[in-house]
Amino acid sequence: MFGNWKIRRKNLSAPEAFWNHYHTGDLFVCGVLPEYHRKGIGETLYTAVETYFIQNGCDFVIVKTLSDIIHYGPYAQTRKFYEKIGFSPLITLTEMWDENNPCLIMIKPLHEFH
């Protein structure tokens, strides 16, 4: 959906997002090369995706990542990033991928609900 982001012809990331489940956006793929971490690129990238979802009537965004049932440093960083930008853990599904790769679904509301 968004293509590759490049600096000096080097791919930084290739986000892919779509909306499904009526009013829920799904950030399907998103990543920034390690040498570009902590430079605001991930937050800028996510903001573009979130804006797209809001403009298309979404009320929530979900992301799927490796659950903390499995201790793996890079995914611990991923979960920390998602929490920093407002996502909360929703559910871990061991049957979604497989028992060695339990899927954590995280969710973020895009509006305040009363």
C-alpha positions, 0 to 999 in steps of 0.5 A: 500500500505505501511502497518502500521508503528509501534514503540514498537508494537504500530501503528503510522499510516496506509497510503494508496495511489494509483494513478489514473487520469493518472498522479495524485497520491491520498494519500487516507488515512494518519494519525499519532497518536496525541502523535507522532505529531511534531516528523517528522513522518508525513513528513517522511511518506509523503516523502515515498509516494511522492517518490512512486508516482514520481517513478510511473510517477505521476505529481501531488498528491491530498489529500482530507480533511474536508474543512474549511467551517466546523470549526473543530480543528483536521482538521485545523491541518491537512490542516496546515500540508498539506500546510506546505509540499507543498499542495495548496487548489484546490476545495471544493465539498459539494456533494462529501461526504455530506453538513455536511462534505464538501470535500477540495481537495488539490493538490501538483505538483511533478515537475516544469512545464514551 
